[in-house]
Amino acid sequence: MQTFKRKLVIAVLALVFSPAALAAGEYAGGQWAMMNYDLNGSSGSADMTVAVARYGMNWRPNVDFEARFGLGLADDTVGLVTVDTNYILGAYVVGRLPAGNNVTVYGMLGITRSDLSVNITGLGSADDSGTDISYGFGLDYQVNQKWAANLEYMFYADTDGGELTALSLGASYSF
């Protein structure tokens, strides 16, 4: 599986930095994400708040490449376990489909590196980090020619300690 992940990262980077991609349009934006960490072996899940920065390039009509970096803003405690998102970092291919006036639906596939801090009261703390295949879907509402708002669900990673997903609300600016 590690070989597949490395090949996927190399392929995405090669396409992102190809001459065709570098000549295409670009966008940048941010998201407020409610990150959910479903704890393995437990009946609980932690809900953290994460700020996510996005940068994307249009590669072909309806196909973008996007990079993301997110930092945790608020942790959550479930019983004796406190979870905090240190960071997420990822690269994705985004397929878009116009769905009506000013609305576009999209699907994403890529790879994410996540790093979480897990603290168990009385036992200490540890990092739960990993790299995993990620996927998601969402919709963009084009406010005007430059600005869009979006709503998205993303499966970021399945780490040793649990599954990391997010429901996000954000905006992007095309330049």
Secondary structure as GFF3:
##gff-version 3
##sequence-region A 1 175
A	DSSP	alpha_helix	2	16	.	.	.	ID=ss1
A	DSSP	alpha_helix	19	22	.	.	.	ID=ss2
A	DSSP	beta_strand	26	39	.	.	.	ID=ss3
A	DSSP	beta_strand	45	60	.	.	.	ID=ss4
A	DSSP	beta_strand	63	74	.	.	.	ID=ss5
A	DSSP	beta_strand	76	78	.	.	.	ID=ss6
A	DSSP	beta_strand	81	100	.	.	.	ID=ss7
A	DSSP	beta_strand	103	120	.	.	.	ID=ss8
A	DSSP	beta_strand	124	142	.	.	.	ID=ss9
A	DSSP	beta_strand	147	158	.	.	.	ID=ss10
A	DSSP	beta_strand	162	174	.	.	.	ID=ss11
###
